[in-house]
Amino acid sequence: LLKSALSIAIMVFIGQQFLKYKKDRSETQWLNAYRPPQIIANLAKEAELTELGKKIFYLADPHVVLTRQEVSELCHEQADGDSNVLGCVAGDTKKIILLSIPDLRVRRIMITTAAHEMLHAVYLRMDLAQKELLKRTLKEVLAGKANQELTKRLEGYKDAGKYDQLSELHSIIGTEVSELPEELEKHYAKYFEDRKKIVEFSKQVDHEFEIRKQIVSSYDIELAKQKVEVEHWQKEVEDNINEINRLFAQMEQFKAQGQFSAYNTLVPIINGRKDDHLKLNEKYNQVIDAYNQIVSKRNSIAGENQEMIKSLSGKANLPN
């Protein structure tokens, strides 16, 4: 019985090694014939993938698409109505799909997405034993982060399959978390020359949006103060006009009654009010101009944010 069991184990091992040899040979032949499009080669270079990282990235035959519609169609399982999906490893073909992001201010998110999806491809190639080894460390990092947003992001993967949630955690931690246990750093170092550079790319893109959001917010505060100033000087102008009209009516009344002395008394007063009107109107226009300048600056920054958001929805041209 022992000999029989040993013989079976040896045969299984030999069979596994033969299948691995066939797979490796097939992949080598495919890679030797593969010529990555320039955009894909650039992404691999910018992400600073190791030779193993590039191998896995290229084996997933990455494709860049131009619109959210295409991402939704090709990544239907992963997207599932989520308009924020920028890429995926397509469930049916196992190919990496990436959305084209031509806006240079946020293009780095395309690099982090490529790195993120490459790590999904890495995870797909692991056997159950390798996944179990990573599972504990990944969960520890998640618990240590105490990150509600990350936990919420992972909620969507609960029903996607036993290891899908861990696959997402594996990709997020590898591309978005700066400090990791040595065990995980060694793991990710197989695929990235400088993993923290990818993390910085992710932060820089967030910063591009956040800094503009803060500037718009500060302009809104300034506009609220300036609005009070506008309303104050508008009231000053209106009150002065009302007083001029009242004085005119009184002068007309004095004139009709033949009270010319009283009439003449009001002439310098009304002339003074007219002078005041010119000064008040000038001040009011200055305040309005200042208000409009702030509005213009505020809308310009808000427009930049909208342009970047629009870029993340896909455009009909490819970045290099």
CORTA-V703078 format. One record per backbone hydrogen bond with DSSP energy under -1.0 kcal/mol. CO is the residue of the C=O (numbers start at 1). NH is the residue of the N-H. E is the energy in kcal/mol with one decimal. If there is no record, write none. Layout:
CO_NH_E / CO_NH_E
This chain:
1_5_-2.8 / 2_6_-2.5 / 3_7_-2.5 / 4_8_-2.2 / 5_9_-2.4 / 6_10_-2.4 / 7_11_-2.4 / 8_12_-2.7 / 9_13_-2.4 / 10_14_-2.7 / 11_15_-2.6 / 12_16_-2.6 / 13_17_-2.6 / 14_18_-2.3 / 15_19_-2.4 / 16_20_-2.4 / 17_21_-2.3 / 18_22_-2.5 / 19_23_-2.5 / 20_24_-3.0 / 21_25_-2.5 / 22_26_-2.4 / 23_27_-2.7 / 24_28_-2.5 / 25_29_-2.4 / 26_30_-2.2 / 27_31_-2.8 / 28_32_-2.3 / 29_33_-1.3 / 30_34_-1.1 / 37_41_-2.5 / 38_42_-2.6 / 39_43_-1.9 / 40_44_-2.2 / 41_45_-2.0 / 42_46_-3.1 / 43_47_-2.2 / 44_49_-2.1 / 45_48_-1.1 / 48_193_-3.4 / 50_54_-3.0 / 51_55_-2.2 / 52_56_-2.3 / 53_57_-2.4 / 54_58_-3.3 / 55_59_-2.4 / 56_60_-1.1 / 58_61_-2.1 / 60_96_-1.9 / 63_98_-2.7 / 65_100_-2.9 / 67_71_-1.7 / 68_72_-3.1 / 69_73_-2.2 / 70_74_-2.7 / 71_75_-2.6 / 75_79_-3.7 / 76_80_-1.8 / 79_82_-2.7 / 82_85_-1.1 / 86_99_-2.5 / 88_97_-3.1 / 90_94_-2.7 / 95_90_-2.8 / 96_63_-2.8 / 97_88_-2.0 / 98_65_-3.0 / 103_106_-1.4 / 106_109_-1.9 / 107_110_-2.2 / 108_112_-2.3 / 109_113_-2.0 / 110_114_-2.1 / 111_115_-2.3 / 112_116_-2.7 / 113_117_-2.8 / 114_118_-2.2 / 115_119_-1.8 / 116_120_-1.2 / 117_121_-2.1 / 118_122_-2.1 / 119_123_-2.4 / 120_124_-2.3 / 121_125_-1.1 / 123_126_-1.0 / 127_131_-2.1 / 128_132_-2.4 / 129_133_-1.8 / 130_134_-1.6 / 131_135_-2.1 / 134_138_-2.7 / 135_139_-2.4 / 136_140_-2.0 / 137_141_-2.1 / 138_142_-2.2 / 139_143_-2.5 / 140_144_-2.4 / 141_145_-2.0 / 142_146_-1.2 / 147_151_-2.4 / 148_152_-2.5 / 149_153_-2.2 / 150_154_-2.0 / 151_155_-1.0 / 154_157_-2.0 / 155_158_-1.6 / 157_160_-1.2 / 163_167_-2.3 / 164_168_-2.3 / 165_169_-2.2 / 166_170_-2.8 / 167_171_-1.9 / 168_172_-2.8 / 169_173_-2.7 / 170_174_-1.4 / 171_175_-1.1 / 172_176_-2.1 / 173_177_-1.4 / 181_185_-2.3 / 182_186_-2.5 / 183_187_-1.5 / 184_188_-2.9 / 185_189_-2.0 / 187_190_-1.3 / 188_191_-1.8 / 188_192_-1.7 / 191_50_-1.7 / 194_197_-1.1 / 195_199_-1.5 / 196_200_-2.3 / 197_201_-2.1 / 198_202_-2.0 / 199_203_-2.0 / 200_204_-2.9 / 201_205_-2.0 / 202_206_-1.8 / 203_207_-2.5 / 204_208_-2.0 / 205_209_-1.4 / 206_210_-2.7 / 207_211_-3.0 / 209_213_-2.2 / 210_214_-2.4 / 211_215_-2.1 / 212_216_-2.6 / 213_217_-2.1 / 214_218_-2.3 / 215_219_-2.3 / 216_220_-2.3 / 217_221_-1.8 / 218_222_-2.2 / 219_223_-2.8 / 220_224_-2.0 / 221_225_-1.7 / 222_226_-2.6 / 223_227_-2.4 / 224_228_-1.2 / 225_229_-1.6 / 226_230_-2.6 / 227_231_-2.7 / 228_232_-2.1 / 229_233_-2.3 / 230_234_-2.3 / 231_235_-2.0 / 232_236_-2.0 / 233_237_-2.3 / 234_238_-2.5 / 235_239_-3.1 / 236_240_-2.0 / 237_241_-2.3 / 238_242_-2.6 / 239_243_-2.1 / 240_244_-2.5 / 241_245_-2.7 / 242_246_-2.2 / 243_247_-2.6 / 244_248_-2.6 / 245_249_-2.3 / 246_250_-2.1 / 247_251_-2.7 / 248_252_-2.5 / 249_253_-1.8 / 250_254_-2.7 / 251_255_-2.7 / 252_256_-2.4 / 253_257_-1.8 / 254_259_-2.8 / 258_260_-1.7 / 259_263_-2.2 / 260_264_-2.9 / 261_265_-1.5 / 262_266_-1.2 / 266_270_-2.8 / 267_271_-2.3 / 268_272_-2.1 / 269_273_-1.9 / 270_274_-2.0 / 271_275_-2.1 / 272_276_-2.4 / 273_277_-2.2 / 274_278_-1.7 / 275_279_-1.9 / 276_280_-3.3 / 277_281_-2.8 / 278_282_-1.9 / 279_283_-2.4 / 280_284_-2.8 / 281_285_-2.4 / 282_286_-2.0 / 283_287_-2.3 / 284_288_-2.4 / 285_289_-2.7 / 286_290_-2.3 / 287_291_-2.3 / 288_292_-2.8 / 289_293_-2.2 / 290_294_-1.8 / 291_295_-2.3 / 292_296_-2.4 / 293_297_-2.3 / 294_298_-3.0 / 295_299_-2.9 / 296_300_-1.8 / 297_301_-2.0 / 298_302_-2.5 / 299_303_-2.3 / 300_304_-1.6 / 301_305_-1.8 / 302_306_-2.0 / 303_307_-2.5 / 304_308_-2.3 / 305_309_-2.4 / 306_310_-2.6 / 307_311_-2.1 / 308_312_-1.6 / 310_313_-1.4 / 311_314_-1.4 / 313_68_-1.3
